[in-house]
Amino acid sequence: MSSSSKKGSRDERELSDLLEDEYGFAAYRAPASGGATQRARPDIIATRDCGEFSILLAEGFAIEHKSRKDGTVTFTRDEIDALVEFADRGGLTPLVTVKPDMRSHDQWYCFDARLLNRTAKGYSVRKQDHERAKTLGEVFGQ
């Protein structure tokens, strides 16, 4: 396993723990996501009960995560298509999270997977996109 995929796995576990501990979600890091399977599986699945007076019984997210030092990342078309397919089948929101090096950035960035920048080979998150990103608290807070 390369050092970048070890870092990505570590960050996925960290995000899963944050969603449970800080935001009250039931979160699961799918170990057979991405290239490990031919099935459409996100990196993390997170859901929580919306309460007895909510029209929705639960809210949930299918999350694809990338970690890069400067917070600029690319996704293949297959990665995002699989994420959206899985989310649609499960009634979840397809979300992309990006974690830059925390010494130079102070937060994780969250993006609606359907609104990413299209490129010739897939999708990207650029530095200028960080301005329109939502924080974990904005997406997962109550």
PEJO-V104150 format. One line per field, one symbol per residue. ss: DSSP state (h for helix, s for strand, l for the rest). phi: phi as a letter, one per 40 degrees, with the letter a starting at -180 (. if undefined). A space follows every 50 residues. Layout:
ss: ???
phi: ???
//
This chain:
ss: llhhhhhhhhhhhhhhhhhhhllllssssllllhhhlllllllssssssl lllllllsssssssssslllllsssshhhhhhhhhhhhhhllsssssssl lllllllssssshhhlsslllsssslhhhhhhlslhhhhhll
phi: .ccccccccccccccdccccccbgccbbcccbbfccacccbccbbbbacc gcbccccababbbbbbbadcgcbbbcdcccdcccdcccccgbccbbbbbc dccbbbacbbbcccbcccbcbiaabbdccdcccbcdcccbcc
//
